[in-house]
């Protein structure tokens, strides 16, 4: 069983100073509203309702952390999956969008325990302007990035391959970047994504 399947809710926070001190490796998930972020987290952890998906996109404004138990020390955490607020929903007030951007930007730039970033992009939309802005935050940190091109079952094979090529080209300045087609419905890309995320959390563990 993947260590990701043992994830459980740890804490919700509106600000970085409400998070636990940096320690165990963290893998954060980020993407615009409606990119399929919550669904991807639930599929990766093999849980139906771990990550909350609001009926109103952009409504979930908190940083949600899910802990992975240490198999040797049940009181400790092997790592965390971190669900950052979705971005880019037009109906959300401009001031609120700026506030979320500040929180996400500070987390991505300063969180010392951040081991990797999972960026979710709807494969049918490709890299949007907001995705590009997020990439600009990430680029200086040189942290590894896994792009999950979600809802990939909506496109035929050839278009999926072209989409992966286009995303890698547009985000090549991120350096350590991998992009894979991903479908929560069809489950393709799931094993590859699980392996990458697991190795960020605990490189010595082989799923």
Contact map, one row per residue, 1 for C-alpha under 8 A:
111010000000000000000000000000000000000000000000000000000000000000000000000000000000000000000000000000000000000000000000000000000000000000000000000000000000000000000000000000000000000000000000000000000000001
111111000000000000000000000000000000000000000000000000000000000000000000000000000000000000000000000000000000000000000000000000000000000000000000000000000000000000000000000000000000000000000000010001000000001
111111100000000000000000000000000000000000000000000000000000000000010000000000000000000000000000000000000000000000000000000000000000000000000000000000000000000000000000000000000000000000000000000001000000001
011111100000000000000000000000000000000000011100000000000000000000010000000000000000000000000000000000000000000000000000000000000000000000000000000000000000000000000000000000000000000000000000010001000000000
111111100000000000000000000000000000000000011110000000000000000000000000000000000000000000000000000000000000000000000000000000000000000000000000000000000000000000000000000000000000000000000000000000000000000
011111110000000000000000000000000000000000001000000000000000000000011000000000000000000000000000000000000000000000000000000000000000000000000000000000000000000000000000000000000000000000000000000000000000000
001111111000000000000000000000000000000000001000000000000000000001111000000000011000000000000000000000000000000000000000000000000000000000000000000000000000000000000000000000000000000000000000000000000000000
000001111100000000000000000000000000000000000000010000000000000001110000000000000000000000000000000000000000000000000000000000000000000000000000000000000000000000000000000000000000000000000000000000000000000
000000111110000000000000000000000000000000000000010000000000000111100000000000000000000000000000000000000000000000000000000000000000000000000000000000000000000000000000000000000000000000000000000000000000000
000000011111000000000000000000000000000000000000000000000000000111100000000000000000000000000000000000000000000000000000000000000000000000000000000000000000000000000000000000000000000000000000000000000000000
000000001111100000100000000000000000000000000000000000000000000111000000000000000000000000000000000000000000000000000000000000000000000000000000000000000000000000000000000000000000000000000000000000000000000
000000000111110000100000000000000000000000000000000000000000011110000000000000000000000000000000000000000000000000000000000000000000000000000000000000000000000000000000000000000000000000000000000000000000000
000000000011111101100000000000000000000000000000000000000000011100000000000000000000000000000000000000000000000000000000000000000000000000000000000000000000000000000000000000000000000000000000000000000000000
000000000001111101000000000000000000000000000000000000000000111000000000000000000000000000000000000000000000000000000000000000000000000000000000000000000000000000000000000000000000000000000000000000000000000
000000000000111111100000000000000000000000000000000000000000001000000000000000000000000000000000000000100000000000000000000000000000000000000000000000000000000000000000000000000000000000000000000000000000000
000000000000111111100000000000000000000000000000000000000000000000000000000000000000000000000000000000100110000000000000000000000000000000000000000000000000000000000000000000000000000000000000000000000000000
000000000000001111110000000000000000000000000000000000000000000000000000000000000000000000000000000000000000000000000000000000000000000000000000000000000000000000000000000000000000000000000000000000000000000
000000000000111111110000000000000000000000000000000000000000000000000000000000000000000000000000000000000000000000000000000000000000000000000000000000000000000000000000000000000000000000000000000000000000000
000000000011101111111000000000000000000000000000000000000000000000000000000000000000000000000000000000000000000000000000000000000000000000000000000000000000000000000000000000000000000000000000000000000000000
000000000000000011111100000000000000000000000000000000000000000000000000000000000000000000000000000000000000000000000000000000000000000000000000000000000000000000000000000000000000000000000000000000000000000
000000000000000000111110000000000000000000000000000000000000000000000000000000000000000000000000000000000000000000000000000000000000000000000000000000000000000000000000000000000000000000000000000000000000000
000000000000000000011111000000000000000000000000000000000000000000000000000000000000000000000000000000000000001110000000000000000000000000000000000000000000000000000000000000000000000000000000000000000000000
000000000000000000001111100000000000000000000000000000000000000000000000000000000000000000000000000000000000000010000000000000000000000000000000000000000000000000000000000000000000000000000000000000000000000
000000000000000000000111110000000000000000000000000000000000000000000000000011110000000000000000000000000000000010000000000000000000000000000000000000000000000000000000000000000000000000000000000000000000000
000000000000000000000011111000000000000000000000000000000000000000000000000001110000000000000000000000000000000011100000000000000000000000000000000000000000000000000000000000000000000000000000000000011000000
000000000000000000000001111100000000000000000000000000000000000000000000000000111100000000000000000000000000000011110000000000000000000000000000000000000000000000000000000000000000000000000000000000001000000
000000000000000000000000111110000000000000000000000000000000000000000000000000011100000000000000000000000000000001111100000000000000000000000000000000000000000000000000000000000000000000000000000010011000000
000000000000000000000000011111000000000000000000000000000000000000000000000000001111000000000000000000000000000001011100000000000000000000000000000000000000000000000000000000000000000000000000000000000000000
000000000000000000000000001111100000100000000000000000000000000000000000000000001111000000000000000000000000000000001111000000000000000000000000000000000000000000000000000000000000000000000000000000000000000
000000000000000000000000000111110000100000000000000000000000000000000000000000000011110000000000000000000000000000001111000000000000000000000000000000000000000000000000000000000000000000000000000000000000000
000000000000000000000000000011111010100000000000000000000000000000000000000000000000011000000000000000000000000000000011100000000010000000000000000000000000000000000000000000000000000000000000000000000000000
000000000000000000000000000001111110000000000000000000000000000000000000000000000000011110000000000000000000000000000001100000000110000000000000000000000000000000000000000000000000000000000000000000000000000
000000000000000000000000000000111111100000000000000000001100000000000000000000000000011110000000000000000000000000000000000000000000000000000000000000000000000000000000000000000000000000000000000000000000000
000000000000000000000000000000011111100000000000000000001000000000000000000000000000000000000000000000000000000000000000000000000000000000000000000000000000000000000000000000000000000000000000000000000000000
000000000000000000000000000000111111100000000000000000000000000000000000000000000000000000000000000000000000000000000001110000000000000000000000000001000000000000000000000000000000000000000000000000000000000
000000000000000000000000000000001111111100000000000000000000000000000000000000000000000000000000000000000000000000000001010000000000000000000000000001100000000000000000000000000000000000000000000000000000000
000000000000000000000000000011101111111110000000000000000000000000000000000000000000000000000000000000000000000000000001000000000000000000000000000000000000000000000000000000000000000000000000000000000000000
000000000000000000000000000000000001111111000000001110000000000000000000000000000010000000000000000000000000000000000000000000000000000000000000000000000000000000000000000000000000000000000000000000000000000
000000000000000000000000000000000001111111100000001010000000000000000000000000000000000000000000000000000000000000000000000000000000000000000000000000000000000000000000000000000000000100000000000000000000000
000000000000000000000000000000000001111111110000000000000000000000000000000000000000000000000000000000000000000000000000000000000000000000000000000000000000000000000000000000000000000100000000000000000000000
000000000000000000000000000000000000111111111000011000000000000000000000000000000000000000000000000000000000000000000000000000000000000000000000000000000000000000000000000000000000000000000000000000000000000
000000000000000000000000000000000000011111111111111000000000000000000000000000000000000000000000000000000000000000000000000000000000000000000000000000000000000000000000000000000000000000000000000000000000000
000000000000000000000000000000000000001111111111000000000000000000000000000000000000000000000000000000000000000000000000000000000000000000000000000000000000000000000000000000000000000100000000000000000000000
000110000000000000000000000000000000000111111110000000000000000000000000000000000000000000000000000000000000000000000000000000000000000000000000000000000000000000000000000000000000000000000100010000000000000
000111100000000000000000000000000000000011111110000000000000000000000000000000000000000000000000000000000000000000000000000000000000000000000000000000000000000000000000000000000000000000000000000000000000000
000110000000000000000000000000000000000001111111000000000000000000000000000000000000000000000000000000000000000000000000000000000000000000000000000000000000000000000000000000000000000000000000000000000000000
000010000000000000000000000000000000000001111111110000000000000000000000000000000000000000000000000000000000000000000000000000000000000000000000000000000000000000000000000000000000000000000000000000000000000
000000000000000000000000000000000000000001100111110000000000000000000000000000000000000000000000000000000000000000000000000000000000000000000000000000000000000000000000000000000000000000000000000000000000000
000000000000000000000000000000000000000001000011111100000000000000000000000000000000000000000000000000000000000000000000000000000000000000000000000000000000000000000000000000000000000000000000000000000000000
000000011000000000000000000000000000000011000011111100000000000000000000000000000000000000000000000000000000000000000000000000000000000000000000000000000000000000000000000000000000000000000000000000000000000
000000000000000000000000000000000000011011000000111110000000000000000000000000000010000000000000000000000000000000000000000000000000000000000000000000000000000000000000000000000000000000000000000000000000000
000000000000000000000000000000000000010000000000111111000001000000000000000000000000000000000000000000000000000000000000000000000000000000000000000000000000000000000000000000000000000000000000000000000000000
000000000000000000000000000000000000011000000000001111100001000000000000000000000000000000000000000000000000000000000000000000000000000000000000000000000000000000000000000000000000000000000000000000000000000
000000000000000000000000000000000000000000000000000111111111000000000000000000000000000000000000000000000000000000000000000000000000000000000000000000000000000000000000000000000000000000000000000000000000000
000000000000000000000000000000000000000000000000000011111000000000000000000000000000000000000000000000000000000000000000000000000000000000000000000000000000000000000000000000000000000000000000000000000000000
000000000000000000000000000000000000000000000000000001111110000000000000000000000000000000000000000000000000000000000000000000000000000000000000000000000000000000000000000000000000000000000000000000000000000
000000000000000000000000000000001100000000000000000001111111000000000000000000000000010010000000000000000000000000000000000000000000000000000000000000000000000000000000000000000000000000000000000000000000000
000000000000000000000000000000001000000000000000000001011111100000000000000000000000111110010000000000000000000000000000000000000000000000000000000000000000000000000000000000000000000000000000000000000000000
000000000000000000000000000000000000000000000000000001011111100000000000000000000000000000010000000000000000000000000000000000000000000000000000000000000000000000000000000000000000000000000000000000000000000
000000000000000000000000000000000000000000000000000111001111110000000000000000000000110000000000000000000000000000000000000000000000000000000000000000000000000000000000000000000000000000000000000000000000000
000000000000010000000000000000000000000000000000000000000111111000000000000000000000110000000000000100000000000000000000000000000000000000000000000000000000000000000000000000000000000000000000000000000000000
000000000001110000000000000000000000000000000000000000000001111100000000000000000001100000000000000000000000000000000000000000000000000000000000000000000000000000000000000000000000000000000000000000000000000
000000000001111000000000000000000000000000000000000000000000111110000000000000000111100000000000000000000000000000000000000000000000000000000000000000000000000000000000000000000000000000000000000000000000000
000000001111100000000000000000000000000000000000000000000000011111000000000000000111000000000000000000000000000000000000000000000000000000000000000000000000000000000000000000000000000000000000000000000000000
000000001111000000000000000000000000000000000000000000000000001111100000000000011110000000000000000000000000000000000000000000000000000000000000000000000000000000000000000000000000000000000000000000000000000
000000111110000000000000000000000000000000000000000000000000000111110000000000011100000000000000000000000000000000000000000000000000000000000000000000000000000000000000000000000000000000000000000000000000000
000000111100000000000000000000000000000000000000000000000000000011111000000011111000000000000000000000000000000000000000000000000000000000000000000000000000000000000000000000000000000000000000000000000000000
001101110000000000000000000000000000000000000000000000000000000001111100000011111000000000000000000000000000000000000000000000000000000000000000000000000000000000000000000000000000000000000000000000000000000
000001100000000000000000000000000000000000000000000000000000000000111110111111100000000000000000000000000000000000000000000000000000000000000000000000000000000000000000000000000000000000000000000000000000000
000000000000000000000000000000000000000000000000000000000000000000011111111111100000000000000000000000000000000000000000000000000000000000000000000000000000000000000000000000000000000000000000000000000000000
000000000000000000000000000000000000000000000000000000000000000000001111110001000000000000000000000000000000000000000000000000000000000000000000000000000000000000000000000000000000000000000000000000000000000
000000000000000000000000000000000000000000000000000000000000000000000111110000000000000000000000000000000000000000000000000000000000000000000000000000000000000000000000000000000000000000000000000000000000000
000000000000000000000000000000000000000000000000000000000000000000001111111110000000000000000000000000000000000000000000000000000000000000000000000000000000000000000000000000000000000000000000000000000000000
000000000000000000000000000000000000000000000000000000000000000000001111111110000000000000000000000000000000000000000000000000000000000000000000000000000000000000000000000000000000000000000000000000000000000
000000000000000000000000000000000000000000000000000000000000000000001100111110000000000000000000000000000000000000000000000000000000000000000000000000000000000000000000000000000000000000000000000000000000000
000000000000000000000000000000000000000000000000000000000000000000001100111111000000000000000000000000000000000000000000000000000000000000000000000000000000000000000000000000000000000000000000000000000000000
000000000000000000000001000000000000000000000000000000000000000000111100111111110000000000000000000000000000000000000000000000000000000000000000000000000000000000000000000000000000000000000000000000000000000
000000000000000000000001100000000000000000000000000000000000000000111110000111110000000000000000000000000000000000000000000000000000000000000000000000000000000000000000000000000000000000000000000000001100000
000000000000000000000001110000000000000000000000000000000000000000111100000011111000000000000000000000000000000000000000000000000000000000000000000000000000000000000000000000000000000000000000000000001100000
000000100000000000000001111000000000000000000000000000000000000011110000000011111100000000000000000000000000000000000000000000000000000000000000000000000000000000000000000000000000000000000000000000001000000
000000100000000000000000011110000000000000000000000000000000000011110000000000111110000000000000000000000000000000000000000000000000000000000000000000000000000000000000000000000000000000000000000000000000000
000000000000000000000000011110000000000000000000000000000000001111000000000000011111000000000000000000000000000000000000000000000000000000000000000000000000000000000000000000000000000000000000000000000000000
000000000000000000000000000111000000010000000000001000000000001110000000000000001111100000000000000000000000000000000000000000000000000000000000000000000000000000000000000000000000000000000000000000000000000
000000000000000000000000000111000000000000000000000000000000011100000000000000000111110000000000000000010000000000000000000000000000000000000000000000000000000000000000000000000000000000000000000000000000000
000000000000000000000000000001000000000000000000000000000101111000000000000000000011111000000000000100010000000000000000000000000000000000000000000000000000000000000000000000000000000000000000000000000000000
000000000000000000000000000001111000000000000000000000001101100000000000000000000001111110000000000000000000000000000000000000000000000000000000000000000000000000000000000000000000000000000000000000000000000
000000000000000000000000000000111000000000000000000000000100000000000000000000000000111110000000100110000000000000000000000000000100000000000000000000000000000000000000000000000000000000000000000000000000000
000000000000000000000000000000011000000000000000000000000100000000000000000000000000011111000000100000000000000000000000000000000100000000000000000000000000000000000000000000000000000000000000000000000000000
000000000000000000000000000000011000000000000000000000001100000000000000000000000000011111110000000000000000000000000000000000000000000000000000000000000000000000000000000000000000000000000000000000000000000
000000000000000000000000000000000000000000000000000000000000000000000000000000000000000111111000000000000000000000000000000000000000000000000000000000000000000000000000000000000000000000000000000000000000000
000000000000000000000000000000000000000000000000000000000000000000000000000000000000000011111000000000000000000000000000000000000000000000000000000000000000000000000000000000000000000000000000000000000000000
000000000000000000000000000000000000000000000000000000000110000000000000000000000000000011111101100000000000000000000000000000000000000000000000000000000000000000000000000000000000000000000000000000000000000
000000000000000000000000000000000000000000000000000000000000000000000000000000000000000001111111100000000000000000000000000000000000000000000000000000000000000000000000000000000000000000000000000000000000000
000000000000000000000000000000000000000000000000000000000000000000000000000000000000000000011111110000000000000000000000000000000000000000000000000000000000000000000000000000000000000000000000000000000000000
000000000000000000000000000000000000000000000000000000000000000000000000000000000000000000001111111000000000000000000000000000000000000000000000000000000000000000000000000000000000000000000000000000000000000
000000000000000000000000000000000000000000000000000000000000000000000000000000000000000000011111111100000000000000000000000000000000000000000000000000000000000000000000000000000000000000000000000000000000000
000000000000000000000000000000000000000000000000000000000000000000000000000000000000001100011111111110000000000000000000000000000000000000000000000000000000000000000000000000000000000000000000000000000000000
000000000000000000000000000000000000000000000000000000000000000000000000000000000000000000000111111111000000000000000000000000000000000000000000000000000000000000000000000000000000000000000000000000000000000
000000000000000000000000000000000000000000000000000000000000000000000000000000000000000000000011111111100000000000000000000000000000000000000000000000000000000000000000000000000000000000000000000000000000000
000000000000000000000000000000000000000000000000000000000000100000000000000000000000101000000001111111110000000000000000000000000000000000000000000000000000000000000000000000000000000000000000000000000000000
000000000000000000000000000000000000000000000000000000000000000000000000000000000000001000000000111111111000000000000000000000000000000000000000000000000000000000000000000000000000000000000000000000000000000
000000000000000000000000000000000000000000000000000000000000000000000000000000000000000000000000011111111100000000000000000000000000000000000000000000000000000000000000000000000000000000000000000000000000000
000000000000001100000000000000000000000000000000000000000000000000000000000000000000000000000000001111111110000000000000000000000000000000000000000000000000000000000000000000000000000000000000000000000000000
000000000000000000000000000000000000000000000000000000000000000000000000000000000001100000000000000111111111000000000000000000000000000000000000000000000000000000000000000000000000000000000000000000000000000
000000000000000000000000000000000000000000000000000000000000000000000000000000000000000000000000000011111111100000000000000000000000010010000000000000000000000000000000000000000000000000000000000000000000000
000000000000000100000000000000000000000000000000000000000000000000000000000000000000000000000000000001111111111000000000000000000000000000000000000000000000000000000000000000000000000000000000000000000000000
000000000000000100000000000000000000000000000000000000000000000000000000000000000000000000000000000000111111111000000000000000000000000000000000000000000000000000000000000000000000000000000000000000000000000
000000000000000000000000000000000000000000000000000000000000000000000000000000000000000000000000000000011111111001000000000000000000000011000000000000000000000000000000000000000000000000000000000000000000000
000000000000000000000000000000000000000000000000000000000000000000000000000000000000000000000000000000001111111000000000000000000000000011001000000000000000000000000000000000000000000000000000000000000000000
000000000000000000000000000000000000000000000000000000000000000000000000000000000000000000000000000000000111111100000000000000000000000000000000000000000000000000000000000000000000000000000000000000000000000
000000000000000000000100000000000000000000000000000000000000000000000000000000000000000000000000000000000111111111000000000000000000000000000000000000000000000000000000000000000000000000000000000000000000000
000000000000000000000100000000000000000000000000000000000000000000000000000000000000000000000000000000000000011111000000000000000000000000000000000000000000000000000000000000000000000000000000000000000000000
000000000000000000000111110000000000000000000000000000000000000000000000000000000000000000000000000000000000001111100000000000000000000000000000000000000000000000000000000000000000000000000000000000000000000
000000000000000000000000111100000000000000000000000000000000000000000000000000000000000000000000000000000001001111111000000000000000000000000000000000000000000000000000000000000000000000000000000000000000000
000000000000000000000000111000000000000000000000000000000000000000000000000000000000000000000000000000000000000011111000000000000000000000000011000000000000000000000000000000000000000000000000000000011000000
000000000000000000000000011100000000000000000000000000000000000000000000000000000000000000000000000000000000000001111100000000000000000000000011110000000000000000000000000000000000000000000000000010010000000
000000000000000000000000001111000000000000000000000000000000000000000000000000000000000000000000000000000000000001111110000000000000000000000011110000000000000000000000000000000000000000000000000000000000000
000000000000000000000000001111000000000000000000000000000000000000000000000000000000000000000000000000000000000000011111000000000000000000000000111100000000000000000000000000000000000000000000000000000000000
000000000000000000000000000011100000000000000000000000000000000000000000000000000000000000000000000000000000000000001111100000000000000000000000111100000000000000000000000000000000000000000000000000000000000
000000000000000000000000000011110011100000000000000000000000000000000000000000000000000000000000000000000000000000000111110000000000000000000000001111000000000000000000000000000000000000000000000000000000000
000000000000000000000000000000110010000000000000000000000000000000000000000000000000000000000000000000000000000000000011111011100010000000000000001111000000000000000000000000000000000000000000000000000000000
000000000000000000000000000000000011000000000000000000000000000000000000000000000000000000000000000000000000000000000001111111000000000000000000000011110000000000000000000000000000000000000000000000000000000
000000000000000000000000000000000000000000000000000000000000000000000000000000000000000000000000000000000000000000000000111111000000000000000000000011110000000100100000000000000000100000000000000000000000000
000000000000000000000000000000000000000000000000000000000000000000000000000000000000000000000000000000000000000000000000011111000000000000000000000000110110000000000000000000000000000000000000000000000000000
000000000000000000000000000000000000000000000000000000000000000000000000000000000000000000000000000000000000000000000000111111110000000000000000000000000000000000000000000000000000000000000000000000000000000
000000000000000000000000000000000000000000000000000000000000000000000000000000000000000000000000000000000000000000000000111111110000000000000000000000000000000000100010000000000000000000000000000000000000000
000000000000000000000000000000000000000000000000000000000000000000000000000000000000000000000000000000000000000000000000100011111011000000000000000000000000000000000010010000000000000000000000000000000000000
000000000000000000000000000000000000000000000000000000000000000000000000000000000000000000000000000000000000000000000000000011111111000000000000000000000000000000000000000000000000000000000000000000000000000
000000000000000000000000000000000000000000000000000000000000000000000000000000000000000000000000000000000000000000000000000000111111100000000000000000000000000000000000000000000000000000000000000000000000000
000000000000000000000000000000010000000000000000000000000000000000000000000000000000001100000000000000000000000000000000000000011111110000000000000000000000000000000000000000000000000000000000000000000000000
000000000000000000000000000000110000000000000000000000000000000000000000000000000000000000000000000000000000000000000000100000111111111000000000000000000000000000000000000000000000000000000000000000000000000
000000000000000000000000000000000000000000000000000000000000000000000000000000000000000000000000000000000000000000000000000000111111111100000000000000000000000000000000001000000000000000000000000000000000000
000000000000000000000000000000000000000000000000000000000000000000000000000000000000000000000000000000000000000000000000000000001111111110000000000000000000000000000000000000000000000000000000000000000000000
000000000000000000000000000000000000000000000000000000000000000000000000000000000000000000000000000000001000000000000000000000000111111111000000000000000000000000000000000000000000000000000000000000000000000
000000000000000000000000000000000000000000000000000000000000000000000000000000000000000000000000000000000000000000000000000000000011111111100000000000000000000000000000001001000000000000000000000000000000000
000000000000000000000000000000000000000000000000000000000000000000000000000000000000000000000000000000000000000000000000000000000001111111110000000000000000000000000000000000000000000000000000000000000000000
000000000000000000000000000000000000000000000000000000000000000000000000000000000000000000000000000000001001100000000000000000000000111111111000000000000000000000000000000000000000000000000000000000000000000
000000000000000000000000000000000000000000000000000000000000000000000000000000000000000000000000000000000001100000000000000000000000011111111110000000000000000000000000000001000000000000000000000000000000000
000000000000000000000000000000000000000000000000000000000000000000000000000000000000000000000000000000000000000000000000000000000000001111111110000000000000000000000000000011100000000000000000000000000000000
000000000000000000000000000000000000000000000000000000000000000000000000000000000000000000000000000000000000000000000000000000000000000111111100000000000000000000000000000000000000000000000000000000000000000
000000000000000000000000000000000000000000000000000000000000000000000000000000000000000000000000000000000000100000000000000000000000000011111110000000000000000000000000000000000000000000000000000000000000000
000000000000000000000000000000000000000000000000000000000000000000000000000000000000000000000000000000000000000000000000000000000000000001111111000000000000000000000000000001110000000000000000000000000000000
000000000000000000000000000000000000000000000000000000000000000000000000000000000000000000000000000000000000000000111000000000000000000001101111100000000000000000000000000000010000000000000000000000000000000
000000000000000000000000000000000000000000000000000000000000000000000000000000000000000000000000000000000000000000111000000000000000000000000111110000000000000000000000000001111000000000000000000000000000000
000000000000000000000000000000000000000000000000000000000000000000000000000000000000000000000000000000000000000000011110000000000000000000000011111000000000000000000000000001011100000000000000000000000000000
000000000000000000000000000000000000000000000000000000000000000000000000000000000000000000000000000000000000000000011110000000000000000000000001111100000000000000000000000000001111000000000000100100000000000
000000000000000000000000000000000000000000000000000000000000000000000000000000000000000000000000000000000000000000000111100000000000000000000000111110000000000000000000000000001111000000000000000000000000000
000000000000000000000000000000000000000000000000000000000000000000000000000000000000000000000000000000000000000000000111100000000000000000000000011111000000000000000000000000000011110000000000100000000000000
000000000000000000000000000000000000000000000000000000000000000000000000000000000000000000000000000000000000000000000001111000000000000000000000001111110000000000010000000000000011110000000000000000000000000
000000000000000000000000000000000011000000000000000000000000000000000000000000000000000000000000000000000000000000000001111000000000000000000000000111110000000000000000000000000000111100000000000000000000000
000000000000000000000000000000000001000000000000000000000000000000000000000000000000000000000000000000000000000000000000011100000000000000000000000011111100000000000000000000000000011110000000000000000000000
000000000000000000000000000000000000000000000000000000000000000000000000000000000000000000000000000000000000000000000000011100000000000000000000000011111110000100000000000000000000111000000000000000000000000
000000000000000000000000000000000000000000000000000000000000000000000000000000000000000000000000000000000000000000000000000000000000000000000000000000111111000000000000000000000000011011000000000000000000000
000000000000000000000000000000000000000000000000000000000000000000000000000000000000000000000000000000000000000000000000000100000000000000000000000000111111000000000000000000000000000000000000000000000000000
000000000000000000000000000000000000000000000000000000000000000000000000000000000000000000000000000000000000000000000000000100000000000000000000000000011111101100000000000000000000000000000000000000000000000
000000000000000000000000000000000000000000000000000000000000000000000000000000000000000000000000000000000000000000000000000000000000000000000000000000001111111100000000000000000000000000000000000000000000000
000000000000000000000000000000000000000000000000000000000000000000000000000000000000000000000000000000000000000000000000000000000000000000000000000000000011111110000000000000000000000000000000000000000000000
000000000000000000000000000000000000000000000000000000000000000000000000000000000000000000000000000000000000000000000000000000000000000000000000000000000001111111000000000000000000000000000000000000000000000
000000000000000000000000000000000000000000000000000000000000000000000000000000000000000000000000000000000000000000000000000000000000000000000000000000000011111111100000000000000000000000000000000000000000000
000000000000000000000000000000000000000000000000000000000000000000000000000000000000000000000000000000000000000000000000001000000000000000000000000000010011111111110000000000000000100000000000000000000000000
000000000000000000000000000000000000000000000000000000000000000000000000000000000000000000000000000000000000000000000000000000000000000000000000000000000000111111111000000000000000000000000000000000000000000
000000000000000000000000000000000000000000000000000000000000000000000000000000000000000000000000000000000000000000000000000000000000000000000000000000000000011111111100000000000000000000000000000000000000000
000000000000000000000000000000000000000000000000000000000000000000000000000000000000000000000000000000000000000000000000001001000000000000000000000000000000001111111110000000000000000000000000000000000000000
000000000000000000000000000000000000000000000000000000000000000000000000000000000000000000000000000000000000000000000000000000000000000000000000000010000000000111111111000000000011100000000000000000000000000
000000000000000000000000000000000000000000000000000000000000000000000000000000000000000000000000000000000000000000000000000000000000000000000000000000000000000011111111100000000000000000000000000000000000000
000000000000000000000000000000000000000000000000000000000000000000000000000000000000000000000000000000000000000000000000000000000000000000000000000000000000000001111111110000000000000000000000000000000000000
000000000000000000000000000000000000000000000000000000000000000000000000000000000000000000000000000000000000000000000000000001100000000000000000000000000000000000111111111000000010000000000000000000000000000
000000000000000000000000000000000000000000000000000000000000000000000000000000000000000000000000000000000000000000000000000000000000000000000000000000000000000000011111111100001110000000000000000000000000000
000000000000000000000000000000000000000000000000000000000000000000000000000000000000000000000000000000000000000000000000000000000000000000000000000000000000000000001111111100000000000000000000000000000000000
000000000000000000000000000000000000000000000000000000000000000000000000000000000000000000000000000000000000000000000000000000100000000000000000000000000000000000000111111110000000000000000000000000000000000
000000000000000000000000000000000000000000000000000000000000000000000000000000000000000000000000000000000000000000000000000000000001001000000000000000000000000000000011111111001000000000000000000000000000000
000000000000000000000000000000000000000000000000000000000000000000000000000000000000000000000000000000000000000000000000000000000000000000000000000000000000000000000001111111101000000000000000000000000000000
000000000000000000000000000000000000000000000000000000000000000000000000000000000000000000000000000000000000000000000000000000000000000000100000000000000000000000000000011111100000000000000000000000000000000
000000000000000000000000000000000000000000000000000000000000000000000000000000000000000000000000000000000000000000000000000000000000001001100101100000000000000000000000001111111000000000000000000000000000000
000000000000000000000000000000000000000000000000000000000000000000000000000000000000000000000000000000000000000000000000000000000000000000100101000000000000000000000000000111111000000000000000000000000000000
000000000000000000000000000000000000000000000000000000000000000000000000000000000000000000000000000000000000000000000000000000000000000000000111100000000000000000000000000001111100000000000000000000000000000
000000000000000000000000000000000000000000000000000000000000000000000000000000000000000000000000000000000000000000000000000000000000000000000001111000000000000000000001001101111110000000000000000000000000000
000000000000000000000000000000000000000000000000000000000000000000000000000000000000000000000000000000000000000000000000000000000000000000000000111000000000000000000001000000011111000000000000000000000000000
000000000000000000000000000000000000000000000000000000000000000000000000000000000000000000000000000000000000000000000000000000000000000000000000011110000000000000010011000000001111100000000000000000000000000
000000000000000000000000000000000000000000000000000000000000000000000000000000000000000000000000000000000000000000000000000000000000000000000000011110000000000000010000000000000111110000001000100000000000000
000000000000000000000000000000000000000000000000000000000000000000000000000000000000000000000000000000000000000000000000001000000000000000000000000111010000000100010000000000000011111000011000000000000000000
000000000000000000000000000000000000000000000000000000000000000000000000000000000000000000000000000000000000000000000000000000000000000000000000000111111000000000000000000000000001111100111100000000000000000
000000000000000000000000000000000000000000000000000000000000000000000000000000000000000000000000000000000000000000000000000000000000000000000000000001111000000000000000000000000000111111111100000000000000000
000000000000000000000000000000000000001100100000000000000000000000000000000000000000000000000000000000000000000000000000000000000000000000000000000001100000000000000000000000000000011111110100000000000000000
000000000000000000000000000000000000000000000000000000000000000000000000000000000000000000000000000000000000000000000000000000000000000000000000000000101000000000000000000000000000001111100000000000000000000
000000000000000000000000000000000000000000000000000000000000000000000000000000000000000000000000000000000000000000000000000000000000000000000000000000001000000000000000000000000000001111110000000000000000000
000000000000000000000000000000000000000000000000000000000000000000000000000000000000000000000000000000000000000000000000000000000000000000000000000000000000000000000000000000000000011111111100000000000000000
000000000000000000000000000000000000000000000000000000000000000000000000000000000000000000000000000000000000000000000000000000000000000000000000000000000000000000000000000000000000111101111110000000000000000
000000000000000000000000000000000000000000000000000000000000000000000000000000000000000000000000000000000000000000000000000000000000000000000000000000000000000000000000000000000001111000111111100000000000000
000000000000000000000000000000000000000000010000000000000000000000000000000000000000000000000000000000000000000000000000000000000000000000000000000000000000000000000000000000000000011100111111110000000000000
000000000000000000000000000000000000000000000000000000000000000000000000000000000000000000000000000000000000000000000000000000000000000000000000000000000000000000000000000000000000000000011111111000000000000
000000000000000000000000000000000000000000000000000000000000000000000000000000000000000000000000000000000000000000000000000000000000000000000000000000000000000000000000000000000000000000001111111100000000000
000000000000000000000000000000000000000000000000000000000000000000000000000000000000000000000000000000000000000000000000000000000000000000000000010100000000000000000000000000000001000000001111111110000000000
010100000000000000000000000000000000000000010000000000000000000000000000000000000000000000000000000000000000000000000000000000000000000000000000000000000000000000000000000000000000000000000111111111000000000
000000000000000000000000000000000000000000000000000000000000000000000000000000000000000000000000000000000000000000000000000000000000000000000000000000000000000000000000000000000000000000000011111111100000011
000000000000000000000000000000000000000000000000000000000000000000000000000000000000000000000000000000000000000000000000000000000000000000000000010000000000000000000000000000000000000000000001111111110000000
000000000000000000000000001000000000000000000000000000000000000000000000000000000000000000000000000000000000000000010000000000000000000000000000000000000000000000000000000000000000000000000000111111111000000
011100000000000000000000000000000000000000000000000000000000000000000000000000000000000000000000000000000000000000000000000000000000000000000000000000000000000000000000000000000000000000000000011111111110101
000000000000000000000000000000000000000000000000000000000000000000000000000000000000000000000000000000000000000000000000000000000000000000000000000000000000000000000000000000000000000000000000001111111111110
000000000000000000000000101000000000000000000000000000000000000000000000000000000000000000000000000000000000000000110000000000000000000000000000000000000000000000000000000000000000000000000000000111111110000
000000000000000000000000111000000000000000000000000000000000000000000000000001110000000000000000000000000000000000100000000000000000000000000000000000000000000000000000000000000000000000000000000011111110000
000000000000000000000000000000000000000000000000000000000000000000000000000001100000000000000000000000000000000000000000000000000000000000000000000000000000000000000000000000000000000000000000000001111111100
000000000000000000000000000000000000000000000000000000000000000000000000000000000000000000000000000000000000000000000000000000000000000000000000000000000000000000000000000000000000000000000000000001111111110
000000000000000000000000000000000000000000000000000000000000000000000000000000000000000000000000000000000000000000000000000000000000000000000000000000000000000000000000000000000000000000000000000000100111110
000000000000000000000000000000000000000000000000000000000000000000000000000000000000000000000000000000000000000000000000000000000000000000000000000000000000000000000000000000000000000000000000000001100111111
000000000000000000000000000000000000000000000000000000000000000000000000000000000000000000000000000000000000000000000000000000000000000000000000000000000000000000000000000000000000000000000000001000100011111
111000000000000000000000000000000000000000000000000000000000000000000000000000000000000000000000000000000000000000000000000000000000000000000000000000000000000000000000000000000000000000000000001001000000111
